[in-house]
Amino acid sequence: MKNIVVCIGNGLLSEAIINMLKNSGEFMPFRVLIQKKNNIANECEALSADILLLDVSYTFGTTMETRLNEVKQVREKTPTCKLVMLCDENSSPEIAREVANAKKDGLIDAFFYSSVNEKYLTAVLSSL
C-alpha cells in the first residue's frame, strides 16, 4: 500500500479523490491543508509519502509558482516521493501548459487533467 499525500485546495474535490483512493485498496491517503510554508514538505517527510498529489490553479496557495516551490522542498526532504500535479485543462489552459512543461522539464513525475477518469488515475498512481 502506498502512502499518498493529497493537497488539493477544493475541499469537495479533495474528499472525492481521497475516497476514491481509499476505495481502490492500493493507497493510504492523507489530506494536507494549505496552511503555512514548509507544511507540505514536513508532512510528506513525517508520513513517509510515496506520492504527493497537488492541484494547480489561479487560487492563492495553489499557483504554479507556489506549487513548484513546494515540489522543490519535498524533493529535498523526501527524495523518493513521486510528485504529481492535477489541473483543469478546460478552464485553465495556460496552467495546463505550464504543468505539462514541468513534467517535460523533469520537475514533476506525472500530471493529470481534472477530467481524467477514476480508473486511469488510480492505475497511473499505482505504477509510480
VMD Tcl script that builds the backbone (N, CA, C; Angstrom):
set m [mol new atoms 384]
animate dup $m
set s [atomselect $m all]
$s set {name element resname resid chain x y z} {
  {N N MET 1 A 0.855 -1.176 0.000}
  {CA C MET 1 A 0.000 0.000 0.000}
  {C C MET 1 A 0.902 1.240 0.000}
  {N N LYS 2 A 0.571 2.177 -0.878}
  {CA C LYS 2 A 1.369 3.399 -0.997}
  {C C LYS 2 A 0.750 4.523 -0.177}
  {N N ASN 3 A 1.602 5.273 0.510}
  {CA C ASN 3 A 1.165 6.472 1.218}
  {C C ASN 3 A 1.098 7.615 0.213}
  {N N ILE 4 A -0.063 8.230 0.114}
  {CA C ILE 4 A -0.231 9.343 -0.819}
  {C C ILE 4 A -0.762 10.552 -0.063}
  {N N VAL 5 A -0.040 11.659 -0.175}
  {CA C VAL 5 A -0.447 12.915 0.441}
  {C C VAL 5 A -1.216 13.699 -0.616}
  {N N VAL 6 A -2.418 14.114 -0.250}
  {CA C VAL 6 A -3.289 14.850 -1.157}
  {C C VAL 6 A -3.403 16.280 -0.653}
  {N N CYS 7 A -2.964 17.219 -1.460}
  {CA C CYS 7 A -3.049 18.634 -1.104}
  {C C CYS 7 A -3.789 19.351 -2.229}
  {N N ILE 8 A -5.112 19.385 -2.085}
  {CA C ILE 8 A -5.977 19.987 -3.093}
  {C C ILE 8 A -6.846 21.030 -2.401}
  {N N GLY 9 A -6.790 22.248 -2.906}
  {CA C GLY 9 A -7.491 23.367 -2.283}
  {C C GLY 9 A -8.998 23.231 -2.243}
  {N N ASN 10 A -9.595 22.669 -3.277}
  {CA C ASN 10 A -11.041 22.496 -3.346}
  {C C ASN 10 A -11.430 21.320 -2.452}
  {N N GLY 11 A -12.135 21.610 -1.362}
  {CA C GLY 11 A -12.485 20.597 -0.381}
  {C C GLY 11 A -13.295 19.445 -0.927}
  {N N LEU 12 A -14.282 19.737 -1.783}
  {CA C LEU 12 A -15.102 18.674 -2.357}
  {C C LEU 12 A -14.290 17.755 -3.264}
  {N N LEU 13 A -13.458 18.349 -4.097}
  {CA C LEU 13 A -12.609 17.560 -4.984}
  {C C LEU 13 A -11.621 16.734 -4.174}
  {N N SER 14 A -11.054 17.341 -3.165}
  {CA C SER 14 A -10.100 16.646 -2.307}
  {C C SER 14 A -10.739 15.420 -1.657}
  {N N GLU 15 A -11.919 15.608 -1.088}
  {CA C GLU 15 A -12.615 14.489 -0.443}
  {C C GLU 15 A -12.968 13.395 -1.436}
  {N N ALA 16 A -13.399 13.780 -2.621}
  {CA C ALA 16 A -13.749 12.794 -3.646}
  {C C ALA 16 A -12.525 11.965 -4.041}
  {N N ILE 17 A -11.390 12.619 -4.218}
  {CA C ILE 17 A -10.169 11.905 -4.595}
  {C C ILE 17 A -9.705 11.009 -3.460}
  {N N ILE 18 A -9.747 11.506 -2.234}
  {CA C ILE 18 A -9.339 10.686 -1.085}
  {C C ILE 18 A -10.223 9.452 -0.972}
  {N N ASN 19 A -11.526 9.610 -1.109}
  {CA C ASN 19 A -12.432 8.461 -1.041}
  {C C ASN 19 A -12.156 7.467 -2.165}
  {N N MET 20 A -11.905 7.965 -3.362}
  {CA C MET 20 A -11.588 7.108 -4.492}
  {C C MET 20 A -10.312 6.310 -4.219}
  {N N LEU 21 A -9.298 6.987 -3.680}
  {CA C LEU 21 A -8.026 6.318 -3.390}
  {C C LEU 21 A -8.195 5.262 -2.302}
  {N N LYS 22 A -8.941 5.597 -1.257}
  {CA C LYS 22 A -9.210 4.620 -0.187}
  {C C LYS 22 A -9.921 3.398 -0.741}
  {N N ASN 23 A -10.947 3.632 -1.547}
  {CA C ASN 23 A -11.755 2.542 -2.092}
  {C C ASN 23 A -10.989 1.641 -3.055}
  {N N SER 24 A -9.907 2.147 -3.622}
  {CA C SER 24 A -9.113 1.324 -4.544}
  {C C SER 24 A -8.385 0.211 -3.799}
  {N N GLY 25 A -8.131 0.418 -2.525}
  {CA C GLY 25 A -7.416 -0.576 -1.726}
  {C C GLY 25 A -5.915 -0.570 -1.931}
  {N N GLU 26 A -5.418 0.328 -2.753}
  {CA C GLU 26 A -3.986 0.372 -3.054}
  {C C GLU 26 A -3.253 1.526 -2.372}
  {N N PHE 27 A -4.019 2.451 -1.776}
  {CA C PHE 27 A -3.408 3.659 -1.231}
  {C C PHE 27 A -3.882 3.936 0.187}
  {N N MET 28 A -2.986 4.566 0.944}
  {CA C MET 28 A -3.320 5.122 2.246}
  {C C MET 28 A -3.225 6.645 2.069}
  {N N PRO 29 A -4.363 7.301 1.783}
  {CA C PRO 29 A -4.314 8.745 1.523}
  {C C PRO 29 A -4.346 9.573 2.810}
  {N N PHE 30 A -3.638 10.685 2.769}
  {CA C PHE 30 A -3.600 11.655 3.858}
  {C C PHE 30 A -3.868 13.032 3.264}
  {N N ARG 31 A -4.785 13.767 3.856}
  {CA C ARG 31 A -5.082 15.119 3.372}
  {C C ARG 31 A -4.219 16.119 4.120}
  {N N VAL 32 A -3.569 16.994 3.379}
  {CA C VAL 32 A -2.783 18.082 3.953}
  {C C VAL 32 A -3.403 19.380 3.490}
  {N N LEU 33 A -3.711 20.233 4.430}
  {CA C LEU 33 A -4.317 21.523 4.119}
  {C C LEU 33 A -3.251 22.550 3.776}
  {N N ILE 34 A -3.642 23.511 2.974}
  {CA C ILE 34 A -2.746 24.609 2.621}
  {C C ILE 34 A -2.773 25.585 3.798}
  {N N GLN 35 A -1.720 25.554 4.612}
  {CA C GLN 35 A -1.727 26.376 5.818}
  {C C GLN 35 A -0.527 27.292 5.916}
  {N N LYS 36 A 0.650 26.711 5.969}
  {CA C LYS 36 A 1.834 27.527 6.187}
  {C C LYS 36 A 3.002 27.008 5.374}
  {N N LYS 37 A 3.993 27.838 5.232}
  {CA C LYS 37 A 5.181 27.498 4.470}
  {C C LYS 37 A 5.854 26.256 5.053}
  {N N ASN 38 A 6.348 25.398 4.197}
  {CA C ASN 38 A 7.055 24.167 4.546}
  {C C ASN 38 A 6.143 23.078 5.102}
  {N N ASN 39 A 4.864 23.353 5.288}
  {CA C ASN 39 A 3.954 22.370 5.854}
  {C C ASN 39 A 3.891 21.105 5.004}
  {N N ILE 40 A 3.767 21.236 3.719}
  {CA C ILE 40 A 3.617 20.080 2.845}
  {C C ILE 40 A 4.884 19.225 2.864}
  {N N ALA 41 A 6.034 19.841 2.758}
  {CA C ALA 41 A 7.291 19.086 2.780}
  {C C ALA 41 A 7.461 18.364 4.113}
  {N N ASN 42 A 7.146 19.021 5.202}
  {CA C ASN 42 A 7.254 18.383 6.523}
  {C C ASN 42 A 6.285 17.225 6.657}
  {N N GLU 43 A 5.066 17.399 6.163}
  {CA C GLU 43 A 4.062 16.334 6.229}
  {C C GLU 43 A 4.487 15.139 5.383}
  {N N CYS 44 A 4.996 15.388 4.200}
  {CA C CYS 44 A 5.444 14.289 3.341}
  {C C CYS 44 A 6.563 13.500 4.015}
  {N N GLU 45 A 7.469 14.211 4.634}
  {CA C GLU 45 A 8.567 13.544 5.336}
  {C C GLU 45 A 8.031 12.732 6.524}
  {N N ALA 46 A 7.163 13.334 7.338}
  {CA C ALA 46 A 6.627 12.668 8.524}
  {C C ALA 46 A 5.784 11.448 8.161}
  {N N LEU 47 A 5.070 11.509 7.046}
  {CA C LEU 47 A 4.185 10.418 6.634}
  {C C LEU 47 A 4.871 9.401 5.725}
  {N N SER 48 A 6.158 9.600 5.471}
  {CA C SER 48 A 6.895 8.739 4.534}
  {C C SER 48 A 6.116 8.594 3.228}
  {N N ALA 49 A 5.759 9.736 2.668}
  {CA C ALA 49 A 4.931 9.761 1.458}
  {C C ALA 49 A 5.636 9.114 0.277}
  {N N ASP 50 A 4.888 8.265 -0.406}
  {CA C ASP 50 A 5.365 7.698 -1.657}
  {C C ASP 50 A 4.997 8.607 -2.824}
  {N N ILE 51 A 3.848 9.295 -2.673}
  {CA C ILE 51 A 3.328 10.172 -3.729}
  {C C ILE 51 A 2.740 11.416 -3.091}
  {N N LEU 52 A 2.964 12.560 -3.722}
  {CA C LEU 52 A 2.307 13.815 -3.346}
  {C C LEU 52 A 1.476 14.257 -4.537}
  {N N LEU 53 A 0.177 14.424 -4.305}
  {CA C LEU 53 A -0.743 14.891 -5.339}
  {C C LEU 53 A -1.159 16.313 -5.012}
  {N N LEU 54 A -0.795 17.252 -5.882}
  {CA C LEU 54 A -1.067 18.682 -5.701}
  {C C LEU 54 A -1.950 19.194 -6.826}
  {N N ASP 55 A -2.871 20.089 -6.499}
  {CA C ASP 55 A -3.597 20.770 -7.567}
  {C C ASP 55 A -2.905 22.084 -7.874}
  {N N VAL 56 A -3.080 22.548 -9.087}
  {CA C VAL 56 A -2.521 23.822 -9.526}
  {C C VAL 56 A -3.659 24.626 -10.125}
  {N N SER 57 A -3.787 25.892 -9.681}
  {CA C SER 57 A -4.848 26.759 -10.187}
  {C C SER 57 A -4.399 28.211 -10.035}
  {N N TYR 58 A -5.334 29.106 -10.267}
  {CA C TYR 58 A -5.042 30.529 -10.083}
  {C C TYR 58 A -5.286 30.973 -8.649}
  {N N THR 59 A -5.808 30.093 -7.812}
  {CA C THR 59 A -6.155 30.415 -6.432}
  {C C THR 59 A -4.904 30.571 -5.575}
  {N N PHE 60 A -4.930 31.529 -4.659}
  {CA C PHE 60 A -3.818 31.737 -3.738}
  {C C PHE 60 A -3.474 30.432 -3.019}
  {N N GLY 61 A -2.204 30.097 -2.989}
  {CA C GLY 61 A -1.752 28.880 -2.333}
  {C C GLY 61 A -1.637 27.695 -3.265}
  {N N THR 62 A -2.221 27.807 -4.454}
  {CA C THR 62 A -2.148 26.696 -5.411}
  {C C THR 62 A -1.616 27.138 -6.774}
  {N N THR 63 A -1.002 28.313 -6.829}
  {CA C THR 63 A -0.457 28.790 -8.098}
  {C C THR 63 A 0.743 27.932 -8.507}
  {N N MET 64 A 1.095 27.978 -9.758}
  {CA C MET 64 A 2.220 27.197 -10.265}
  {C C MET 64 A 3.501 27.554 -9.527}
  {N N GLU 65 A 3.730 28.827 -9.304}
  {CA C GLU 65 A 4.943 29.259 -8.603}
  {C C GLU 65 A 4.999 28.666 -7.190}
  {N N THR 66 A 3.880 28.754 -6.482}
  {CA C THR 66 A 3.817 28.202 -5.126}
  {C C THR 66 A 4.047 26.698 -5.154}
  {N N ARG 67 A 3.377 26.016 -6.060}
  {CA C ARG 67 A 3.490 24.557 -6.133}
  {C C ARG 67 A 4.904 24.115 -6.500}
  {N N LEU 68 A 5.568 24.824 -7.410}
  {CA C LEU 68 A 6.936 24.451 -7.764}
  {C C LEU 68 A 7.882 24.653 -6.583}
  {N N ASN 69 A 7.650 25.674 -5.781}
  {CA C ASN 69 A 8.454 25.862 -4.566}
  {C C ASN 69 A 8.238 24.704 -3.598}
  {N N GLU 70 A 6.992 24.271 -3.456}
  {CA C GLU 70 A 6.688 23.143 -2.577}
  {C C GLU 70 A 7.316 21.854 -3.101}
  {N N VAL 71 A 7.265 21.662 -4.403}
  {CA C VAL 71 A 7.871 20.491 -5.031}
  {C C VAL 71 A 9.365 20.454 -4.718}
  {N N LYS 72 A 10.013 21.575 -4.828}
  {CA C LYS 72 A 11.457 21.655 -4.540}
  {C C LYS 72 A 11.733 21.264 -3.089}
  {N N GLN 73 A 10.927 21.769 -2.166}
  {CA C GLN 73 A 11.108 21.451 -0.744}
  {C C GLN 73 A 10.874 19.970 -0.471}
  {N N VAL 74 A 9.871 19.398 -1.111}
  {CA C VAL 74 A 9.590 17.968 -0.922}
  {C C VAL 74 A 10.739 17.136 -1.481}
  {N N ARG 75 A 11.243 17.500 -2.646}
  {CA C ARG 75 A 12.379 16.769 -3.245}
  {C C ARG 75 A 13.576 16.754 -2.296}
  {N N GLU 76 A 13.798 17.869 -1.584}
  {CA C GLU 76 A 14.921 17.952 -0.654}
  {C C GLU 76 A 14.707 17.065 0.570}
  {N N LYS 77 A 13.498 17.054 1.111}
  {CA C LYS 77 A 13.216 16.311 2.347}
  {C C LYS 77 A 12.881 14.845 2.113}
  {N N THR 78 A 12.203 14.551 1.000}
  {CA C THR 78 A 11.747 13.193 0.714}
  {C C THR 78 A 12.032 12.893 -0.760}
  {N N PRO 79 A 13.300 12.635 -1.089}
  {CA C PRO 79 A 13.677 12.500 -2.497}
  {C C PRO 79 A 13.016 11.346 -3.243}
  {N N THR 80 A 12.535 10.337 -2.544}
  {CA C THR 80 A 11.895 9.205 -3.226}
  {C C THR 80 A 10.414 9.428 -3.489}
  {N N CYS 81 A 9.853 10.499 -2.963}
  {CA C CYS 81 A 8.436 10.803 -3.150}
  {C C CYS 81 A 8.175 11.217 -4.597}
  {N N LYS 82 A 7.189 10.592 -5.214}
  {CA C LYS 82 A 6.792 10.953 -6.577}
  {C C LYS 82 A 5.864 12.161 -6.517}
  {N N LEU 83 A 6.101 13.132 -7.376}
  {CA C LEU 83 A 5.365 14.384 -7.367}
  {C C LEU 83 A 4.427 14.449 -8.566}
  {N N VAL 84 A 3.135 14.644 -8.253}
  {CA C VAL 84 A 2.098 14.604 -9.276}
  {C C VAL 84 A 1.231 15.852 -9.161}
  {N N MET 85 A 0.956 16.492 -10.277}
  {CA C MET 85 A 0.103 17.681 -10.298}
  {C C MET 85 A -1.213 17.386 -11.013}
  {N N LEU 86 A -2.240 18.078 -10.567}
  {CA C LEU 86 A -3.585 17.967 -11.132}
  {C C LEU 86 A -4.049 19.367 -11.492}
  {N N CYS 87 A -4.587 19.536 -12.699}
  {CA C CYS 87 A -5.082 20.848 -13.099}
  {C C CYS 87 A -6.292 20.696 -14.013}
  {N N ASP 88 A -7.010 21.782 -14.195}
  {CA C ASP 88 A -8.184 21.808 -15.067}
  {C C ASP 88 A -7.758 22.364 -16.422}
  {N N GLU 89 A -7.701 21.482 -17.400}
  {CA C GLU 89 A -7.234 21.884 -18.730}
  {C C GLU 89 A -8.236 22.739 -19.488}
  {N N ASN 90 A -9.502 22.692 -19.090}
  {CA C ASN 90 A -10.528 23.453 -19.796}
  {C C ASN 90 A -10.615 24.898 -19.314}
  {N N SER 91 A -10.668 25.101 -18.010}
  {CA C SER 91 A -10.799 26.467 -17.503}
  {C C SER 91 A -9.449 27.164 -17.347}
  {N N SER 92 A -8.366 26.392 -17.370}
  {CA C SER 92 A -7.029 26.971 -17.177}
  {C C SER 92 A -6.023 26.387 -18.170}
  {N N PRO 93 A -6.207 26.632 -19.470}
  {CA C PRO 93 A -5.290 26.040 -20.448}
  {C C PRO 93 A -3.841 26.499 -20.290}
  {N N GLU 94 A -3.644 27.736 -19.815}
  {CA C GLU 94 A -2.277 28.223 -19.601}
  {C C GLU 94 A -1.592 27.424 -18.494}
  {N N ILE 95 A -2.316 27.181 -17.415}
  {CA C ILE 95 A -1.765 26.372 -16.323}
  {C C ILE 95 A -1.500 24.953 -16.811}
  {N N ALA 96 A -2.407 24.418 -17.606}
  {CA C ALA 96 A -2.219 23.068 -18.142}
  {C C ALA 96 A -0.918 22.972 -18.942}
  {N N ARG 97 A -0.616 23.987 -19.727}
  {CA C ARG 97 A 0.648 24.008 -20.482}
  {C C ARG 97 A 1.845 24.070 -19.536}
  {N N GLU 98 A 1.746 24.905 -18.499}
  {CA C GLU 98 A 2.841 25.023 -17.529}
  {C C GLU 98 A 3.078 23.703 -16.798}
  {N N VAL 99 A 2.009 23.028 -16.437}
  {CA C VAL 99 A 2.125 21.739 -15.754}
  {C C VAL 99 A 2.768 20.708 -16.686}
  {N N ALA 100 A 2.322 20.647 -17.925}
  {CA C ALA 100 A 2.916 19.722 -18.891}
  {C C ALA 100 A 4.399 20.023 -19.091}
  {N N ASN 101 A 4.756 21.300 -19.132}
  {CA C ASN 101 A 6.168 21.681 -19.266}
  {C C ASN 101 A 6.969 21.283 -18.032}
  {N N ALA 102 A 6.361 21.370 -16.853}
  {CA C ALA 102 A 7.044 20.952 -15.624}
  {C C ALA 102 A 7.382 19.464 -15.694}
  {N N LYS 103 A 6.488 18.672 -16.247}
  {CA C LYS 103 A 6.758 17.245 -16.437}
  {C C LYS 103 A 7.869 17.050 -17.459}
  {N N LYS 104 A 7.767 17.760 -18.563}
  {CA C LYS 104 A 8.764 17.657 -19.631}
  {C C LYS 104 A 10.151 18.047 -19.125}
  {N N ASP 105 A 10.197 19.048 -18.231}
  {CA C ASP 105 A 11.466 19.530 -17.687}
  {C C ASP 105 A 11.963 18.692 -16.510}
  {N N GLY 106 A 11.219 17.666 -16.132}
  {CA C GLY 106 A 11.652 16.792 -15.045}
  {C C GLY 106 A 11.408 17.326 -13.648}
  {N N LEU 107 A 10.589 18.371 -13.529}
  {CA C LEU 107 A 10.317 18.953 -12.212}
  {C C LEU 107 A 9.292 18.138 -11.426}
  {N N ILE 108 A 8.415 17.440 -12.143}
  {CA C ILE 108 A 7.419 16.573 -11.516}
  {C C ILE 108 A 7.465 15.216 -12.211}
  {N N ASP 109 A 6.852 14.217 -11.588}
  {CA C ASP 109 A 6.895 12.867 -12.137}
  {C C ASP 109 A 5.712 12.539 -13.039}
  {N N ALA 110 A 4.585 13.198 -12.792}
  {CA C ALA 110 A 3.384 12.942 -13.601}
  {C C ALA 110 A 2.408 14.090 -13.411}
  {N N PHE 111 A 1.400 14.140 -14.303}
  {CA C PHE 111 A 0.327 15.122 -14.147}
  {C C PHE 111 A -0.952 14.534 -14.711}
  {N N PHE 112 A -2.051 15.095 -14.242}
  {CA C PHE 112 A -3.376 14.694 -14.705}
  {C C PHE 112 A -4.211 15.929 -14.935}
  {N N TYR 113 A -5.117 15.819 -15.875}
  {CA C TYR 113 A -6.154 16.826 -16.023}
  {C C TYR 113 A -7.327 16.382 -15.156}
  {N N SER 114 A -8.068 17.328 -14.638}
  {CA C SER 114 A -9.166 17.002 -13.723}
  {C C SER 114 A -10.278 16.207 -14.402}
  {N N SER 115 A -10.271 16.159 -15.718}
  {CA C SER 115 A -11.293 15.401 -16.437}
  {C C SER 115 A -10.955 13.908 -16.556}
  {N N VAL 116 A -9.815 13.491 -16.039}
  {CA C VAL 116 A -9.396 12.097 -16.139}
  {C C VAL 116 A -10.358 11.201 -15.352}
  {N N ASN 117 A -10.537 9.968 -15.825}
  {CA C ASN 117 A -11.448 9.083 -15.100}
  {C C ASN 117 A -10.716 8.371 -13.953}
  {N N GLU 118 A -11.500 7.876 -13.040}
  {CA C GLU 118 A -11.006 7.265 -11.801}
  {C C GLU 118 A -10.064 6.085 -12.052}
  {N N LYS 119 A -10.415 5.213 -12.961}
  {CA C LYS 119 A -9.598 4.028 -13.216}
  {C C LYS 119 A -8.220 4.397 -13.755}
  {N N TYR 120 A -8.188 5.366 -14.655}
  {CA C TYR 120 A -6.907 5.785 -15.215}
  {C C TYR 120 A -6.045 6.437 -14.140}
  {N N LEU 121 A -6.643 7.314 -13.341}
  {CA C LEU 121 A -5.896 7.998 -12.268}
  {C C LEU 121 A -5.280 6.987 -11.322}
  {N N THR 122 A -6.057 6.047 -10.820}
  {CA C THR 122 A -5.511 5.072 -9.875}
  {C C THR 122 A -4.496 4.145 -10.533}
  {N N ALA 123 A -4.702 3.798 -11.795}
  {CA C ALA 123 A -3.735 2.934 -12.494}
  {C C ALA 123 A -2.371 3.604 -12.629}
  {N N VAL 124 A -2.373 4.863 -13.018}
  {CA C VAL 124 A -1.097 5.568 -13.178}
  {C C VAL 124 A -0.441 5.791 -11.815}
  {N N LEU 125 A -1.203 6.188 -10.816}
  {CA C LEU 125 A -0.622 6.387 -9.480}
  {C C LEU 125 A -0.043 5.073 -8.947}
  {N N SER 126 A -0.685 3.978 -9.220}
  {CA C SER 126 A -0.160 2.665 -8.786}
  {C C SER 126 A 1.155 2.332 -9.468}
  {N N SER 127 A 1.306 2.803 -10.687}
  {CA C SER 127 A 2.512 2.484 -11.453}
  {C C SER 127 A 3.718 3.335 -11.076}
  {N N LEU 128 A 3.501 4.396 -10.308}
  {CA C LEU 128 A 4.623 5.266 -9.939}
  {C C LEU 128 A 5.491 4.637 -8.851}
}
mol reanalyze $m
mol bondsrecalc $m
mol representation Tube
mol addrep $m
